[in-house]
Amino acid sequence: MKKVSCYSSLILAVLITLPVFSQPQKIEALFYYYNSEASFESLKKNADKVSILAPGGYSVDEDGIVWGSVDSRVLKLARKHNVKIMPLIVNPGFDQEMLHKLLTNDVARKRAIKSMVGECQTHNYLGIQFDFENLNINDKELFTQFYKETAEALHTAGFQLSIAVVHRPEEYPGNTKYLKWLFKNWRAGYDLKALAEHGDFISVMTYSQHTRRTPPGPNAGVPWMTRNIEYFLQHVPPEKLSVGIPVASMHWYTAHDNERYHVNARSWSRSLSYSEAIGIVEQFDAEITWHEEQKVPYTFFENDGVFEYIFFEDARSFQHKFDLVQKYKLRGFSVWVAGVEDPKIWDILDEADLK
């Protein structure tokens, strides 16, 4: 008996000293969905690589009246492939004044919350994602209260609540009036710690680093995305943070309009699908260059003497952004938007361990 006991003890000692291998990180793949045939075709081809689909389904006004729906084809397809549905609810046009009126009206908030719970019950959604933007800094506490009330109601009914939050790379507003404006109206109205505590997860919109309001530049350069992630992680646990990944390219050009009979020309930009961006490159015989620091491709070319710029999002840039999810052990990623991507990103996700 002593020999058996000694042998068992030896086996136990060996097992204790063996290295413990943790399970590979499972990553949640959230894809936003825009009502277009391109989005639907992308979903049909790749639904098995989508954890959560977030369609732009619902709107709410200052009286708390909620309206909208999700395409029935999308609901059927998602259920067939076991894809969870979490539609967005927005303040239409990102109307700041309307949102303020909603937040200050107890009856309106209750009416909106009741409708959100009802739609989740009717359609068996995973839950709802808030996409309220142009939120003024002075409405921070009111917005947090609305989010808390909604989360409590949805959780009680067995559903989830998440929120899409505008990017913010640091505590300080910034050193230009443009960044001060972003801070006051788009960034500082979110109490990140409270939102993480009350809701299920946060999708940080780490895209639109450069827009039609700025000079040409990346939709989301990796250094800037990294700063955003590190700032958010000061307030949000990694298991509740989903990093936004853009897949649309951006084209800067000279726009011409005729407002009130005054002829105006200005620099402008528009979003392009990957195939549209490549089509322009071919049209102008442009050369695509890889920006090693930003980890994005770009080009500029002459259009009858005036230079235009395109900053791309392709499979290579997607891989670098996807690597950040793994590096920081985040919950997952939130892609804007299905249907405009480089098709090769799906090859990358084929190799990923998705939820």
Secondary structure, 3 states (H helix, E strand, C coil): CHHHHHHHHHHHHHHHHCCCCCCCCCEEEEEEECCCHHHHHHHHHHHHHCCEEEECCEEECCCCCEEECCCHHHHHHHHHCCCEECCEEECHHHCHHHHHHHHCCHHHHHHHHHHHHHHHHHHCCCEEEEECCCCCHHHHHHHHHHHHHHHHHHHHCCCEEEEEEECCCCCCCCCCHHHHHHHHHHHCCCCHHHHHHHCCEEEEECCCCCCCCCCCCCCCCHHHHHHHHHHHCCCCCHHHEEEEEECCEEEEEEEEEEECCEEEEEEEEEEECHHHHHHHHHHCCCCCEEECCCCEEEEEEEECCEEEEEECCCHHHHHHHHHHHHHCCCCEEEEECCCCCCCCHHHHHHCCCEC
